[in-house]
Amino acid sequence: MFKNLTPHAVNILDTEGKNIVTLDKPIQGTELPRVSTQKELRFEHEGVPVSSSEFGDVDNLPDQEEGVYLVVSGMVRAALPDRKDLLSPGDLVRGADGNPVGCCGLVCNP
């Protein structure tokens, strides 16, 4: 079973661009997992602030459940390399207008 914890529906496509499955977006009000970020201003160049980011803990992530895969952002998945239940959208597929229409499969942690 897949549980979508991204802020939008996820259309998973096969290699020919055919929709395999659509994972509906979460119910409104669902707290989505996020990686905490600490930013620090490093310098300004031509009036543009340039910061570095340090990533911290993941908030709002449910515990592992047998037989349930959580679809989360790539950043959330990468922040927790030991969680084998976390998946993120694969390569983005764009339509003729350039807007995203889906992704090629899902990505897991090694």
C-alpha positions as CSV (number, residue, x, y, z in Angstrom):
1,M,0.0,0.0,0.0
2,F,1.2,3.5,-0.8
3,K,0.4,6.5,1.3
4,N,1.1,9.9,-0.3
5,L,2.6,12.4,2.0
6,T,3.5,15.1,-0.6
7,P,1.4,18.2,-1.0
8,H,0.0,17.2,-4.4
9,A,-1.3,14.1,-6.3
10,V,1.4,11.9,-7.8
11,N,0.9,10.4,-11.2
12,I,3.2,7.5,-11.7
13,L,3.9,6.7,-15.3
14,D,5.5,3.8,-17.1
15,T,8.4,4.2,-19.5
16,E,6.0,5.1,-22.4
17,G,4.3,7.8,-20.4
18,K,1.1,5.8,-19.6
19,N,-0.4,6.4,-16.2
20,I,0.1,3.4,-13.9
21,V,-1.5,4.8,-10.8
22,T,-2.4,8.2,-9.3
23,L,-1.8,8.7,-5.6
24,D,-4.3,11.3,-4.4
25,K,-3.1,14.2,-2.4
26,P,-3.4,13.9,1.3
27,I,-6.6,14.9,3.1
28,Q,-6.6,18.7,3.8
29,G,-5.1,19.4,7.2
30,T,-2.8,16.4,7.1
31,E,0.6,17.5,8.5
32,L,3.2,16.6,5.9
33,P,6.8,15.6,6.7
34,R,9.4,18.3,6.4
35,V,13.1,18.5,7.0
36,S,14.0,21.4,9.3
37,T,16.5,23.9,7.8
38,Q,18.8,26.3,9.5
39,K,20.0,29.0,7.1
40,E,22.9,31.4,7.6
41,L,23.7,34.4,5.5
42,R,27.2,34.0,4.1
43,F,27.6,37.1,1.9
44,E,25.9,39.4,-0.5
45,H,26.8,39.8,-4.2
46,E,25.4,42.7,-6.2
47,G,22.7,43.1,-3.5
48,V,21.7,39.5,-3.6
49,P,21.9,37.6,-0.3
50,V,23.6,34.2,-0.5
51,S,22.9,31.8,2.3
52,S,24.0,28.3,3.3
53,S,21.6,25.7,4.6
54,E,22.1,23.0,7.2
55,F,19.4,20.3,7.3
56,G,18.2,18.8,10.6
57,D,15.5,16.6,11.8
58,V,12.4,15.4,9.9
59,D,9.1,16.5,11.5
60,N,5.6,15.0,11.1
61,L,6.7,11.6,9.7
62,P,4.6,8.6,10.8
63,D,6.3,5.5,12.2
64,Q,7.0,2.6,9.9
65,E,4.0,0.2,9.3
66,E,4.2,-3.2,7.9
67,G,3.3,-3.3,4.2
68,V,2.9,0.5,3.9
69,Y,5.2,2.7,1.7
70,L,5.2,6.4,2.4
71,V,5.7,8.6,-0.6
72,V,7.6,11.7,0.5
73,S,9.8,14.4,-1.0
74,G,13.3,13.4,-2.1
75,M,14.7,15.6,0.6
76,V,12.8,13.8,3.4
77,R,13.7,10.4,2.0
78,A,17.4,11.3,1.7
79,A,17.5,12.7,5.3
80,L,16.6,9.2,6.6
81,P,18.7,6.7,4.6
82,D,17.9,3.8,7.0
83,R,14.1,4.1,6.4
84,K,13.3,1.5,3.8
85,D,9.6,2.4,3.7
86,L,10.2,5.9,2.3
87,L,9.8,6.4,-1.5
88,S,9.9,9.6,-3.5
89,P,8.8,10.5,-7.0
90,G,11.2,9.4,-9.8
91,D,12.2,11.5,-12.8
92,L,9.7,14.2,-13.6
93,V,7.8,13.9,-16.8
94,R,6.6,17.2,-18.5
95,G,3.8,17.6,-21.0
96,A,4.0,19.5,-24.3
97,D,3.4,22.8,-22.4
98,G,6.3,22.2,-20.1
99,N,4.2,21.6,-17.0
100,P,4.7,18.4,-14.9
101,V,2.3,15.6,-15.7
102,G,3.8,12.8,-13.6
103,C,6.9,10.9,-12.7
104,C,8.7,7.7,-13.9
105,G,8.2,5.3,-11.0
106,L,9.4,5.9,-7.5
107,V,12.8,6.0,-5.8
108,C,13.8,4.2,-2.7
109,N,16.8,4.4,-0.3
110,P,19.7,2.1,-1.1
